[in-house]
Amino acid sequence: MVAELDRLEGVYRNILKNNGVETFDARATLVDAHTVALSTGETKTAKHILVATGGWPARPDIPGAELAITSNEIFHLDELPKSILIVGGGFIACEFACIMNGLGAKTTQFYRGAQVLRGFDDEARGLVSEEMIQSGVDLHLGTNVLEMKKVEDGIWVKATNGSEHVFDQVMFATGRAPNSANLGLEDLGISLDRSGAIEVDAYSQTAVPSVYAIGDVTNRINLTPVAIREGMAFVETVFKGNPTPVDHDLVPSAVFTQPELGTVGLSEEAARDQEPIEVYCTSFKPMQSAFAGNSNRVMMKLVVSQSSRKVLGCHIVAPQAGEMIQLAGIAVKMGATKEDFDRVVAVHPTMSEEIVTMRTPVRRG
């Protein structure tokens, strides 16, 4: 795993080098609106400065927290642990729970909330949770860690439900914080919000006109392709004389659990708070799974405006949902209506054909 990450880093370094980018492996701090000081003692000046320092895993403040690893260190494990506790319920926690379970580690997951993947469509995240449990993840909802300590055979963990367990490894995936500390930003008059995120306008410009910021350090939509789009908009705005605001509306995304969750637009809950809606939804066992004796279920769901008929949200829980939602995202972004979906002939036999064959709403609200 480390070798592959090193290979990818080498690829990106070569891309930078081949495009005439000079890189410095050093810590940088902003001295003034046009100057950066490096930990090597050098200083660099520029007309514009772009901060793209990303995020950093957060650790809860509990006894023994230093014994746990995060999504940083898990790639550097020398061997696969026989047992692992993953604490958290977001993207990273659920994805790594599925990865470690799939690799054969006895995987336990604690999440303090009532259901994993907060912010996603309730029905979709409920099915992901059920399927994770079916596949062997020992998921405990409404549960958190009280304290941990090192013992002879691993890491002892006491949970809020009173139970005690020993695991080979514990991984915290309890959120990420903007990586903005000690960069000299506040001294320049650049505002940070309560989470430490750099405050920027629609063009990713900070309160200091020559300084811009993109990606997770701004805590807008923390996804790699969104950061890339923000970078492209920065180039258009600053270097091409074409002021381009970043479009954060209707961004498709996928959670690479098993099964995957693909989503674009509003959840049923968010849409209902906004306007009267119709919900079209089906959950079924795919033909390929049935033939193989697999009990896994998938889900296809459309959230539709009653007045405009526009598809406000599309949610897919299925193998390869990420691939499906990329294409569904085009239609939703274009403002497709339910009738536009209905006019498309189904590709049979596929899972995704259900997206264009659902005719009767399961509920209105």
PyMOL commands that set and color helices and strands:
alter all, ss='L'
color gray80, all
select helices_A, chain A and resi 2-18+65-67+73-76+91-103+122-134+185-188+215-218+224-238+268-274+287-291+321-333+338-342+354-357
alter helices_A, ss='H'
color red, helices_A
select strands_A, chain A and resi 28-32+35-38+43-45+49-51+55-57+83-87+106-111+138-141+145-151+154-159+164-167+169-172+176-178+211-213+253-255+260-265+277-284+298-305+311-318+363-364
alter strands_A, ss='S'
color yellow, strands_A
deselect
rebuild
show_as cartoon
